[in-house]
Amino acid sequence: MKILHTSDWHIGRTLYAKKRYAEFEAFLTWLVETIEREGVNALLIAGDVFDTGTPSNRAQELYYEFLARVARSAFCRHIVITAGNHDSPTFLDAPRKILRALHVHVIGLAAGPESLEEEVLTLLDGDGVPELLVCAVPYLRDRDIRTSEAGETLEDKQRKMLEGVRSHYAGVCGLAERKRQELGETLPVVGMGHLFAAGGQTVTGDGVRELYVGSLAEVGSDIFPDTLDYVALGHLHVPQKVHGSDYRRYSGSPLPMGFGEARQEKIVCLVEFSGRQAEVRTLPVPVFQRLEHVEGDWEGIAGRLKRLEEEKSEVWLEVEYNGTEVIGDLRQRLDEIVSGNGLEILCIKNNQVREHALNSQFAGETLDSLDVDKVFERRLDAEGNLSGEQRQELMATYREIVQIVEEQDVQKE
């Protein structure tokens, strides 16, 4: 039994307003070819299929074309898709009954305590014999795992959310283990999740949003019981093991979501079971569009751009100028260098202008370069007289409000 674990495709994501559909299409084509070449029997996608809850028509077209191609595969018998925090659970769930006919199992909305069996999937081989159990747990939203009460403190909320996550996984994994006892001791059980495991690694500009209020953004890896033979996780874009375990992994995003990820090797995880024993291999994902961050004074930046031109490279660039010379025509100079070749500058950051700007501690930053949390952090920085405790409380309350607004938007879809 071979499974392929991937996550965080973020189909439809742009980079400084640059559309990336050609990259997504190239990746999905490569993934189909990899499934055929490796003889993959089940594909697991652990959340964030799309970048927004309202994906464009082109993003949807790429998604459904991919599912149709894999459904025709000679090897891949099942696809399991769980929602991430960027996805609309109702949007993903809408065609689930139709997709089930293609052996595509979609879990968008989290199951309630009385219906946890909906997240325990029994996958059958070509002869109708059970070959894999999957605990397909989607991203657990605040309303899925706790109830609000008047007078709650921040610590109360955090404790209840952590208990809710732990209880949900305990219930689902317990059901899976009981089913394994019925079907056969050697049947492997795989867990899925879209969350931030404690100790996880992120990089600047990767677009990873905090999942829960306050410190609960990181949940302990002990929520995954030892009865799980492999855990396929999503949300963090850096490929990594959880606490060094070969069998608890983030596959990471297959495409760099920002220039901070430009030098990462992107992977998917190939897991082959012999009974319950898993052997994990990582398969490198090709670079479909090269990204590079170029930083320095004018001589350093110009020199690097000219070397890239000589290499006839086709690169998208983020340029950060931090020289001491005041260059008022920085954009014009850069455009002259890259004109007519395969280089394209998507963003220019002029730190020299920022340092010399007046009346603003953060001059040079724009809303395009800040996420929603950073905007509010800048507002707190402007206060200047907040204690650490006050700042933490305000930040946690703000994130809770943002999450409520996002969930209301999802309910309207």
C-alpha positions in Angstrom: 0.0 0.0 0.0 1.5 3.3 -1.1 0.2 6.7 -0.1 1.4 10.1 -1.1 1.1 13.0 1.4 0.9 16.6 0.2 -0.7 19.8 1.5 -0.9 23.6 1.2 -1.3 23.9 -2.5 -2.9 27.4 -2.2 -4.2 27.3 -5.7 -4.9 30.8 -6.8 -2.3 32.5 -4.6 -0.6 35.5 -6.2 2.8 36.9 -5.5 2.8 40.8 -5.3 -0.3 40.6 -7.6 1.4 38.3 -10.1 -0.8 35.4 -11.1 0.8 31.9 -10.8 -1.6 29.6 -12.6 1.1 28.3 -14.9 3.1 27.1 -11.8 0.0 25.4 -10.3 -0.8 23.7 -13.5 2.8 22.5 -13.9 2.9 21.1 -10.4 -0.4 19.3 -10.8 0.8 17.7 -14.0 4.0 16.6 -12.3 2.0 15.2 -9.4 -0.2 13.1 -11.8 3.0 11.8 -13.4 4.5 11.0 -10.0 1.5 9.1 -8.9 1.7 7.0 -12.0 5.4 6.5 -11.9 5.5 5.5 -8.2 2.3 3.4 -8.3 0.6 5.5 -5.6 -2.6 3.9 -4.3 -4.0 6.8 -2.2 -3.4 10.5 -2.3 -3.8 12.5 1.0 -4.1 16.3 0.7 -4.0 17.8 4.2 -5.7 21.2 3.8 -5.3 24.5 2.1 -6.2 23.3 -1.4 -7.1 26.8 -2.3 -5.7 30.1 -1.1 -9.1 31.7 -0.4 -12.6 30.5 0.5 -13.8 31.9 -2.9 -11.4 30.5 -5.5 -11.4 31.9 -9.0 -12.9 29.9 -11.9 -9.4 29.2 -13.2 -8.4 27.8 -9.7 -11.5 25.6 -9.6 -10.8 24.4 -13.2 -7.3 23.3 -12.3 -8.6 21.5 -9.2 -11.3 19.5 -10.9 -9.2 18.7 -13.9 -6.6 17.2 -11.6 -9.1 15.1 -9.7 -10.5 13.8 -13.0 -7.0 12.9 -14.2 -6.1 11.0 -11.0 -9.4 9.2 -11.0 -8.4 7.7 -14.4 -5.1 6.5 -12.9 -4.3 2.8 -13.1 -3.0 2.8 -9.6 -4.5 5.5 -7.4 -7.7 4.1 -5.9 -8.5 7.0 -3.5 -8.0 10.7 -2.9 -8.7 12.1 0.6 -9.0 15.8 0.9 -9.4 17.7 4.2 -10.1 21.5 4.5 -7.4 23.9 5.8 -7.9 27.3 7.4 -7.6 29.0 4.0 -10.4 26.8 2.5 -14.1 27.3 2.7 -15.3 24.0 4.2 -18.8 24.4 2.7 -17.3 25.0 -0.8 -15.2 21.9 -0.6 -18.0 19.8 0.8 -20.6 20.9 -1.8 -19.7 18.3 -4.5 -18.6 15.6 -2.1 -21.4 13.1 -3.0 -20.5 13.4 -6.7 -16.8 13.2 -6.1 -17.3 10.0 -3.9 -18.3 8.2 -7.1 -14.7 8.9 -8.3 -13.4 7.6 -4.9 -12.6 11.2 -3.9 -13.3 11.6 -0.2 -13.8 15.2 1.0 -14.0 16.3 4.6 -14.6 20.1 4.8 -16.7 20.6 7.8 -15.5 19.1 11.1 -17.9 16.4 12.5 -19.7 17.0 15.7 -19.2 14.9 18.8 -22.1 12.7 17.9 -20.9 12.0 14.3 -17.1 11.6 14.6 -17.4 8.4 12.5 -17.8 10.6 9.4 -14.1 11.4 9.8 -13.0 7.7 9.9 -12.6 6.5 6.3 -12.2 2.8 5.4 -10.3 2.6 2.0 -10.8 -0.6 0.0 -8.4 -2.3 -2.4 -9.4 -3.4 -5.9 -11.1 -6.5 -4.5 -13.1 -4.6 -1.9 -10.9 -5.6 1.0 -10.0 -2.9 3.6 -6.4 -1.7 3.1 -6.2 1.5 5.0 -8.1 3.5 7.7 -7.8 7.3 7.6 -8.6 9.7 10.4 -9.5 12.6 8.1 -9.6 15.5 10.5 -10.0 18.9 8.8 -8.9 22.3 10.3 -10.8 22.6 13.6 -12.3 26.1 13.8 -13.0 27.7 17.2 -16.7 27.1 17.0 -16.0 23.4 16.3 -14.1 22.7 19.5 -15.4 25.0 22.3 -18.4 27.0 23.5 -18.1 30.5 24.7 -19.2 31.5 28.2 -19.6 34.9 29.8 -16.8 36.1 32.0 -14.1 33.8 30.4 -10.5 34.8 30.8 -8.0 34.4 28.0 -6.5 31.5 29.8 -9.9 29.8 30.1 -10.4 30.2 26.3 -7.0 28.8 25.5 -7.5 25.8 27.9 -10.9 25.0 26.4 -9.6 25.2 22.9 -6.7 22.9 23.6 -9.0 20.5 25.4 -11.4 20.6 22.4 -8.6 19.7 19.9 -7.4 16.9 22.1 -10.9 15.6 22.7 -11.7 15.6 18.9 -8.6 13.7 18.0 -9.1 11.2 20.9 -12.6 10.5 19.7 -11.8 10.1 16.0 -8.6 8.0 16.7 -10.5 5.9 19.2 -13.1 5.0 16.7 -10.4 4.1 14.1 -8.7 1.8 16.6 -11.9 0.0 17.4 -12.6 -0.4 13.7 -9.1 -1.8 13.2 -9.8 -4.4 15.9 -12.8 -5.5 13.9 -11.1 -5.5 10.5 -7.7 -6.8 11.3 -4.7 -6.0 13.6 -2.3 -5.4 10.7 -4.5 -2.7 9.0 -2.6 0.6 9.0 -4.2 3.7 10.4 -3.2 7.2 9.1 -4.1 10.5 10.8 -4.5 13.8 9.1 -4.6 17.3 10.5 -4.2 21.0 9.6 -2.7 22.7 12.6 0.4 24.1 14.2 2.3 21.5 16.2 4.5 22.8 19.0 8.1 23.5 17.8 7.1 23.8 14.2 9.3 25.9 11.9 8.1 28.8 9.8 9.8 31.4 7.7 9.2 35.1 7.2 6.7 35.9 4.5 5.3 32.3 4.1 1.7 33.4 4.7 1.1 31.0 7.5 -1.7 32.4 9.6 -2.0 31.8 13.3 -4.8 29.2 13.7 -6.0 29.9 17.2 -6.0 32.7 19.7 -2.8 33.3 21.7 -0.4 30.4 22.5 -2.8 27.8 21.4 -1.5 28.4 17.9 0.9 25.6 18.9 -0.7 22.3 20.1 1.3 19.5 21.6 2.2 16.6 19.4 0.9 14.2 22.1 -2.6 14.8 20.7 -1.7 12.1 18.1 -1.9 8.7 19.8 0.7 6.0 19.2 -2.0 3.9 17.5 -1.5 6.1 14.4 1.0 4.5 12.1 1.6 7.8 10.1 0.4 11.4 10.6 0.0 13.6 7.5 -0.1 17.2 8.5 -0.7 20.5 6.7 -0.4 24.3 7.5 3.3 24.8 7.9 5.0 25.4 4.6 8.5 24.2 5.6 8.8 20.4 5.2 9.6 18.9 8.6 9.3 16.1 11.0 7.3 16.6 14.3 9.7 16.2 17.2 12.1 14.2 14.9 9.6 11.5 14.1 9.7 9.9 10.6 6.0 9.1 11.0 4.7 12.5 12.0 5.4 15.0 9.2 4.5 18.2 7.5 4.9 17.8 3.7 5.1 21.6 3.4 3.9 23.6 0.4 4.9 22.3 -3.0 5.5 25.8 -4.3 7.3 28.6 -2.5 4.5 30.9 -1.2 6.9 33.9 -0.9 10.5 34.9 -1.4 11.3 33.7 2.1 10.8 30.1 0.8 12.7 30.6 -2.4 15.7 28.5 -1.4 13.8 25.7 0.2 13.7 22.3 -1.4 10.0 21.5 -1.8 8.8 17.9 -1.4 5.9 15.5 -1.2 6.0 12.4 1.1 5.7 8.9 -0.3 4.8 6.4 2.4 4.8 2.6 1.7 3.2 0.3 4.2 4.1 -3.3 4.8 1.4 -4.2 7.3 1.5 -1.4 9.8 5.2 -0.7 9.2 5.7 2.5 7.2 8.7 3.4 5.1 8.8 7.1 4.2 10.6 8.7 1.3 10.6 12.4 0.3 10.3 13.2 -3.4 11.7 16.6 -4.4 9.2 18.9 -6.3 10.8 20.6 -9.4 11.1 24.4 -9.4 8.5 25.6 -11.9 9.3 29.3 -11.5 12.5 30.5 -10.0 12.3 33.2 -7.3 15.2 35.1 -5.9 15.7 37.8 -3.2 18.5 40.2 -4.1 19.7 42.5 -1.3 22.6 44.9 -0.9 24.0 48.3 -2.1 23.6 49.4 -5.7 26.9 47.8 -6.9 25.9 44.5 -5.3 22.4 44.5 -6.7 23.4 45.6 -10.2 26.2 43.0 -10.3 23.8 40.1 -9.3 21.2 41.1 -11.8 23.8 41.2 -14.6 25.0 37.8 -13.7 21.5 36.4 -13.8 21.1 38.1 -17.2 24.3 36.4 -18.5 23.0 33.1 -17.3 19.8 33.7 -19.3 17.8 33.0 -16.2 14.0 33.5 -16.1 13.6 34.7 -12.5 11.0 36.6 -10.5 12.9 39.0 -8.2 12.4 40.8 -4.9 15.0 43.6 -4.7 15.9 45.1 -1.3 18.2 48.2 -1.5 20.1 49.0 1.8 23.0 51.1 0.6 23.8 54.5 2.1 23.5 56.5 -1.2 20.2 58.2 -1.8 18.9 56.9 -5.1 15.7 58.6 -6.2 15.4 56.8 -9.5 15.9 53.3 -8.1 13.0 51.8 -10.0 14.1 53.3 -13.3 17.7 52.0 -12.9 16.5 48.5 -12.1 14.0 48.5 -15.0 16.8 49.5 -17.4 18.9 46.4 -16.3 16.1 43.9 -16.6 14.5 45.3 -19.8 14.4 42.8 -22.6 15.6 39.7 -20.7 14.0 36.9 -18.6 14.2 38.8 -15.3 11.1 40.4 -13.8 11.1 42.5 -10.6 7.9 42.0 -8.6 8.8 44.1 -5.6 11.4 46.8 -4.7 12.1 47.7 -1.1 14.2 50.8 -0.5 15.4 50.7 3.0 17.5 53.8 2.6 14.3 55.8 2.0 12.7 54.2 5.0 15.5 55.1 7.3 15.5 58.8 6.2 11.7 59.2 6.2 10.3 61.5 8.8 7.4 61.2 11.3 6.9 57.4 11.0 8.7 54.6 12.7 7.7 52.2 10.0 7.9 54.4 6.9 8.4 52.5 3.7 6.0 49.7 4.7 2.8 49.3 2.8 -0.4 47.4 3.4 0.6 45.1 0.6 3.7 44.0 2.6 1.9 43.5 5.9 -0.5 40.7 6.9 -3.6 41.5 9.0 -1.8 40.7 12.3 1.1 43.0 11.4 -1.2 45.9 10.8 -2.6 45.6 14.3 0.9 45.1 15.8 1.9 48.4 14.2 -1.0 50.0 15.9 0.0 48.6 19.3 3.6 49.7 18.6 2.3 53.3 18.1 0.9 53.3 21.7 4.3 52.9 23.2 3.1 52.6 26.8 1.5 49.1 26.8 2.7 46.5 29.2 3.5 43.1 27.9 0.4 41.6 29.4 -1.8 44.3 28.0 -0.3 43.8 24.5 -0.8 40.1 24.7 -4.4 40.5 25.8 -5.2 43.0 23.0 -3.5 40.9 20.4 -5.4 37.8 21.4 -8.7 39.6 21.4 -8.0 41.1 18.0 -7.2 37.6 16.5 -10.4 36.3 18.0 -12.4 39.1 16.3 -10.7 38.4 13.0 -11.5 34.7 13.2 -15.2 35.4 14.0 -15.4 37.8 11.0 -13.7 35.2 8.7 -16.1 32.4 9.9 -19.1 34.7 9.3 -17.9 35.2 5.7 -17.6 31.4 5.3 -21.1 30.9 6.5 -22.4 33.4 3.9 -20.9 31.5 1.0 
